[in-house]
């Protein structure tokens, strides 16, 4: 069996901490919009260039949105992209992660 790398050991150790694990999971959730867009686009057999033409954007912008989790985009752009793929966008408000952490700490 291959010996775990220093990174793997570090990651595993950090993930034992509940608050760190929650922060990592929240950041991973933020990746989902671009991933969902790419998956849906591919399932429909639409290229980035075709989607870009539908919404009046450039293909590199579509690529950036799909691959960059920190990509800033307006709600209007998000709705336009998913609408071009025949999907609606739903937004669910939730407390900021620091508020959730304070609430959890107060309940302990």
Secondary structure as the mmCIF struct_conf table of DSSP 4:
data_model
#
loop_
_struct_conf.conf_type_id
_struct_conf.id
_struct_conf.beg_label_comp_id
_struct_conf.beg_label_asym_id
_struct_conf.beg_label_seq_id
_struct_conf.end_label_comp_id
_struct_conf.end_label_asym_id
_struct_conf.end_label_seq_id
HELX_LH_PP_P HELX_LH_PP_P1 UNK A 2 UNK A 5
HELX_RH_AL_P HELX_RH_AL_P1 UNK A 6 UNK A 14
TURN_TY1_P TURN_TY1_P1 UNK A 15 UNK A 16
BEND BEND1 UNK A 17 UNK A 17
HELX_RH_AL_P HELX_RH_AL_P2 UNK A 18 UNK A 30
TURN_TY1_P TURN_TY1_P2 UNK A 31 UNK A 31
HELX_RH_AL_P HELX_RH_AL_P3 UNK A 32 UNK A 43
TURN_TY1_P TURN_TY1_P3 UNK A 44 UNK A 45
HELX_RH_AL_P HELX_RH_AL_P4 UNK A 48 UNK A 55
TURN_TY1_P TURN_TY1_P4 UNK A 56 UNK A 56
HELX_RH_AL_P HELX_RH_AL_P5 UNK A 59 UNK A 67
TURN_TY1_P TURN_TY1_P5 UNK A 69 UNK A 70
HELX_RH_AL_P HELX_RH_AL_P6 UNK A 75 UNK A 84
TURN_TY1_P TURN_TY1_P6 UNK A 85 UNK A 86
HELX_RH_AL_P HELX_RH_AL_P7 UNK A 97 UNK A 106
TURN_TY1_P TURN_TY1_P7 UNK A 107 UNK A 107
#
